[in-house]
Amino acid sequence: MALFTVNQETCNRDGICAAVCPYGIIAWSQGACPAPTADAEQLCIRCGHCVAVCPTGSLNHCDMPVADCPPVRPEFRLDPEQCAHFIRSRRSIRAYRQRPVEREILARLIDMARYAPSGINSQGARWLVIGDREALRRLAGLVIDWMCWLQTGMPEIARGMHVERTIGRWRAGEDVILRGAPALIVAHGDRDNRMSLSTCTIALATLELAATSLGLGGCWAGYFNAAAAVFPPLQEALGLPAGHQCFGAMMIGYPKFVYHRLPTRKPAAIDWRM
């Protein structure tokens, strides 16, 4: 079966599919229909650019039929003011309602996040979702154990992270690790894959932005992620597949409070070379 087929009756023969192909595996000449190059099957990364860019829906990829790719809806596009407002209104949520997040909602959230960009369209992020409060409490406790180990084994780093204060707040009954969030989403991938870190980071950043559309809020679980990278007891408790590493974790839940203003940030530091 050919990598892709082109409807010769509707094709504009404009060559834009060849122009946007990342690997240059679409052959085209003026006035001709595009066709796969000899090495197209081997090099294609299944990004879908060719299907997405065709204005007449004439190109069908063998793994991505045009019928499975709905058209872009211009009315859903944000204008610059809407986009700026959306980004500025994002908040890191550290106070959550007691309401658990439904599995279907979390699945829908991850379904949106899986469209985040990844190196050569590798799509290597895998997800672990933990929504049992007792399990979350145990994991947070292991992060505290790691902090206690830091105090003894790496005291300078411990002082820089102010772990003594964090441990004290935990022992006083305050969850400063996972903030009482009803769910934790862990993005993990093959530790030997050089793209895993960026893939998981971008996917989680996308997930956090998408969460607001579902009435949810999120916050990067920084302490948890730092411990998961180096602390064997936490790694064992996570039980990730062999060869996989946690490359980021996000607390998720329904925000307890509503924010009413858009805080300022320092100006962007830009060196112009243009």
N, C-alpha and C positions, 0 to 999 in steps of 0.2 A: 504493500500500500504506500502511495506517495506521501511524503511529509505533509504537503498541502496541495489542495486543488484550487483552481481559479475558474469561476464562471466567466467564460470568454464573452458571453453576450452582454453581461452587465459591467464587466471590468472597464474602468476608465483608461487603463494603460498609462497612468500618470507616474508610476514608479515610486510612489511615496512609501509603499511597504518595503521596498528595497532600501530606501533612504533611511528608514528608522531602524532597520534590523541591526542589532548590536554586533553580530558576528559576520555580517556581509554575506549571508548564505542565500540571498535571493537574487537571482540573475534577472536583469531587465535591460532592455534597450528601447530607444525611442519608438513608440508606436506598437510595441510588442507586449504581450501578457507576461507577467512575472512567472518564474519557474524556479524550483529548488536547484542549487548547485550540486555538484557530485558529492560533496562532503556535508551536505546540509543535515542529513539524518544524524550524523555523528556529532556535529557541532551545535545543533539547535538546543537552546536552553529553555524552551517552552515558556518564554516570557509573555507571549500573546500580543506583542506590539503590532505584528502584521495584521492580526485579526482586528485589533482595536482601532487601527488608523484607517482602515479601508472605508471610504465614505459611502460605498455602495453595497457593503456587506458581501463582496464577491469572493473573498478568500476564506477557505475552510481549512483549518489545521487539523491534522488527523487526531491530535489529542485535545483539541479545543474547537469544536464545531461552532460556527458563528451563531447557531441557534441557542447555544448555551451561554452566550455573551450578550447580555441585554445592552441596549443603546444607552449612551450617556444622556442624562436628563438635564438640559441646561438650566431649568428652573431650580434645580437643587444646588447649583454652584453658588458659593459665597462670594459676595463682592468684597473689596478690600476692607471696608469698615466692619462688615460682619465677621470676616476672618480675624481681624485684629481684636475685636471684642471677644470672640470665642477663645482665642489664645490667652488674652490677658485675664479672662475670668476663670481660667483653670486654677484650682487651688489644690495643694497637697493636703489631703484630708486625714486628720489624726484623731478625730472624735466621731464615733459611729453610733448609729442607733442599734439597739439590741436585735432588731429584725434580721434573720438570716437571709442570705441572697439565694434565690431559687436557682437550682441547677440549670434550668432552661435559660435563665438570664445570663449566667456565667458562660454557658455554651455559645450563646449569641454574641457575647462580648468577644470571646476568643475567635469566633468566626469572622468578626470584623478585623481583628488584629492580625490574622493570618495573611491579609493582603498587604502588609507592610513590606517595603523593599528588603531584599536580601542579596548578598553577593552572588553574581551570576545566576540569580533566581534559584538559589539552592534550597530555599524554604526549609532550613534545617532546624528551626526552633521546635521543641517539643514542650508540652505543658503538663504541669502537675498542679492540681487544684485541691486545696485542703480546706474543708469547711466544718470540721469537727472541732468544737471549742476546746475540748480536753486535749486533743492532739496538738492544737495550736499553742496551748499553754505549755505543753511539754517541750515543744520546739523552742519557744521563747526562753524557757528555763535553760535549755542547752546553750543558747546564746549567752546567757548570764554565766554559765559555767566556763565558757570560752573567755569571757571577760575576766573572770577570777584567775584563770590560767595566765592571761596576759599580765596581770598584776605581778605575778611571780616570775614568769619566764621572760617577759619583755616589758619591764616597768616603764621605760621611757615612752614607748608607744602607748601604754596604758594611760600614762599621765596626759599625753597629748590628746587622747580620745575622751578624757574625763570619765573613765569607766567607774571610778570610785563613786561618783555621784549617781551614775546610772544604776549601779548595783544597789546603792542605798535606796533609791526610789523604788526599785523592784521589790526589795525586801520590805518596804513600807506599804506594799500592796498596789503599786502603780505599774501598769504594763507599759513600759517605755520601749519595748522591743517591737511588738506587733499592735500596740495601741487598742487592744480589744476588738480588732477588726474581725468580722464574722467569717472572712475568707482570706486565704493567701494564694496567690497565683505565682508559681515558680516557672520561669523559662529556663530550659536546660538544653544542652546539645553536646555533641561529640567534642571532648576536650582537645582532641588532636586536629580538629578542623579549624583552620585559621580564621574562618568566617563566622564561627559560632558566637563569639562575643558580640560582634557588631550586629549579627542577625537577631540575637535575643534582646539586645539593648533597644534596637529600633522597634522590634515587635512590642516590647513592653511600653515604650514611649507612646506608640500608636494606641495600645490598649488603654492607657491612662486617659488619653484624649477622648477616645470613643466611649469611655465609661459614663461621661456626663450625659450622653444622649439617652442612656438607660436609667437616669436618675441616680447613678452610682458615683462614688468618689474613690480615689485611690491615693496611695502614697508609697514611694519607693522604700522598701524595707532594707535600709542600708546596713544596719547592724547585723541583720540576719544574713544578708548576702556576703558580708565580710567573713562571718564565721563559717558559712557554708563552703567557702573556698578553701579553708585550711583546717577545720576542726573535725577530726575523724568521727567523734560521737554524733555530731549533727549530720555529717554525711551519711553515716550508717542509718540514722533515723529517717532520713529522706528516702533512702532506698531507690535512688535513681538507677536507670539501666547501666550495665557495665560500660565503662569508658565515658560516661556522661558526667557533666559538671553543671552545677547551678551557675548561670550567668546573669541572674537578676531575679528579684522577687518583688511582688507588688501586693500591698494590703488593699483589700477591696471591701466596700460595704456601702450602706445607705448613710449619707452624711447626717450627723446629728443637728448641725446648724446650717443656716443659710448665710452666704456672704453677699454683701450689698454694695461693695465698692471695688474698683479696679486699682490695686496698689501700683505704685510707681516702681521702676527699676532703674539702675544706673544706665547712662547712655552706652550704646554699643561702642566698643573699641575697634575702630576700623583703620587699616592701612590701605589706602587706595593706590592701585597700580593700573591705571587705565587711561 
